[in-house]
Amino acid sequence: MDRVYNFSPGPSQLALPVLEKAQKEMLCYGSTGMSVMEMSHRSKMYTDIYDQTVADLKELMAIPEDYEVVFLQGGATQQFSAIPLNLMVNKKADYIDSGNFAHLAAEEAKRYGQVNVVASSREDTYTYIPDVKGIAFTPDADYLHITQNNTIYGTRYVDLPESSAPLVCDASSMILSEEMDVSKYGVIYAGAQKNIGPSGLCVLIVRKDLLGRTMDICPKLLNWQVQVEKGSMYNTPNTWGIYVAGLTFQWLKEQGGVAAMEKINIEKAALLYDFLDNSKLFKATAQPKYRSRMNVTFITGDPDKDAAFVKAAAGAGLANLKGHRSVGGMRASIYNAMPLEGVQKLVAFMKEFEAQNA
Ligand SMILES: *Cc1c(COP(=O)(O)O)cnc(C)c1O
């Protein structure tokens, strides 16, 4: 059975060398005589893997000294709760609503304090990022939350909002795909299953001065300071997930790091959008200025043709192109692990389909 080009939004395609290395080391890691899955998380053999993984992420993202990195469980969604629980001192926070996950994050935070949605594109089905200039931020907000790439709608921030409150960023579907100036953020978090590794894992990057603001009611497992002090090991972490994340980080370093990936990602996205903009059948749905480089959303305008396309593409080894159930149409998720050839093959297939169906 040949591997397909998998355009799934998440869990998504992993780089083949990462899977091959994990396969090679599956039964016996190095000279340990056991699988990574069978190691004590407190053993030296495992803490070496953990330390290297953290060090590689710090290197890849040029994370400054005054930030901590931890690997948490519960995906990005768990952090929708952990963020207010760890940061709401004044019990007030600003949220920009740019998509479904942004909306869910704001809704969850409402359990713990006052949430001000200071800008939103919800009324326009999230086809753009709200203009970040001229937003009236809440003066004593504990933080401002954004979702930098909107996985379902295929939009991304071009400029960051400038609030005086710490910027908290859900980077799930864009982390490591483009350079980020970490010093502009208070917190960056990302579910792993898009650009990093297996699901169930969440990377959290937090500025040290934001630790220790935790509400008394915060469950201990969600307490960032506890997790930082325990090196992500207050309880047994997702040892296998962290190991695979580490393999992805090594692979990224071999590719030339984030700057090199960003270049390829721009090329991949341009190839697809250029085709869409000139197509007689397909049309991109996100406003051009805010188009995502990771999730490319498009339609034919005819749901039957959309369905026929998704089915035919799957038959040609181009899998998971169906759009999110809430919006329909198509979505090609082209994260770091999707090679340029995968996008070229998709565009060639779309041309063929167009010729037969326009
Ligand atoms: C996938 C995704 C999530 C949800 O991640 P889980 O790991 O399933 O909790 C949250 N935010 C964004 C932007 C996502 O793309």
The ligand as an SDF file (V2000), in Angstrom:
LIG
                    3D

 15 15  0  0  0  0  0  0  0  0999 V2000
   -6.9670   21.9360   16.2070 C   0  0  0  0  0  0  0  0  0  0  0  0
   -7.0620   23.2270   16.9060 C   0  0  0  0  0  0  0  0  0  0  0  0
   -7.4700   23.3140   18.2420 C   0  0  0  0  0  0  0  0  0  0  0  0
   -7.9490   22.1140   19.0220 C   0  0  0  0  0  0  0  0  0  0  0  0
   -6.8870   21.2860   19.3310 O   0  0  0  0  0  0  0  0  0  0  0  0
   -7.1210   20.0040   20.2730 P   0  0  0  0  0  0  0  0  0  0  0  0
   -5.7560   19.4590   20.3940 O   0  0  0  0  0  0  0  0  0  0  0  0
   -8.0810   19.1000   19.5510 O   0  0  0  0  0  0  0  0  0  0  0  0
   -7.6680   20.4660   21.5530 O   0  0  0  0  0  0  0  0  0  0  0  0
   -7.4970   24.5660   18.8320 C   0  0  0  0  0  0  0  0  0  0  0  0
   -7.1400   25.6520   18.1650 N   0  0  0  0  0  0  0  0  0  0  0  0
   -6.7410   25.6200   16.8740 C   0  0  0  0  0  0  0  0  0  0  0  0
   -6.3530   26.8810   16.1770 C   0  0  0  0  0  0  0  0  0  0  0  0
   -6.6950   24.3990   16.2110 C   0  0  0  0  0  0  0  0  0  0  0  0
   -6.3040   24.3600   14.9280 O   0  0  0  0  0  0  0  0  0  0  0  0
  1  2  1  0
  2  3  1  0
  2 14  2  0
  3  4  1  0
  3 10  2  0
  4  5  1  0
  5  6  1  0
  6  7  2  0
  6  8  1  0
  6  9  1  0
 10 11  1  0
 11 12  2  0
 12 13  1  0
 12 14  1  0
 14 15  1  0
M  END
$$$$
